[in-house]
Amino acid sequence: MSNAVFIGTVMPSGQLISCFDALVSAGFPSPALEHMEQKISLDQLLDVHAPHTYLVRVRGDSMTGAGIHDGDILVVSRALTAGHGDIVVAAVNGEVFVKRLIR
């Protein structure tokens, strides 16, 4: 059974979002606007190379040792070359898996 579900491709948006240069407390409202550093592009941050970048939702617990948990969304680039020990998304007999590549 597959342990990954293809969500769709990631397309560049050209949108900039605010980046704050401050730690945010989880207990009370923060005056974070005073610490706005710059605007950043998620396209650059995620290194989006459309149409070679796509999203995959993980199903199951087989990759928890690698810090990948059930329900996580992975940003995957088909533009990269996988090597021994890399974590890959692979299709085997029509099913999609997230696994560590062993050559």
C-alpha positions, 0 to 999 in steps of 0.5 A: 500500500502506498505511503504517499499521496500526490497533491499537485505541482507547485507553481511560482507565485511571485508573492512576497510575504513578511519575515519577522526577525523576532522569536514569537511567544506562544503565550501572549500576543507579540509586538512582532510588527516592530521587528519586521526584517524584510519581505521574502519569496517562498518561491526562493525559500522552497527553491521552486523550479516549476514544473519540477516541484510538487507536493506529496502528503505522507500516509503512515509511520514508516519514515518517523525515524527520518522525522517524516510523520503521518500527514506531513506535506513534503516539497519534492523536486524532480530536478535533483539527482538522488543518491545512496541514502537520500530520501526519495519519492518513488512510484513502484507498480503504480503506488507512490512511496517515500523511502530512503534510497539504498543502492 
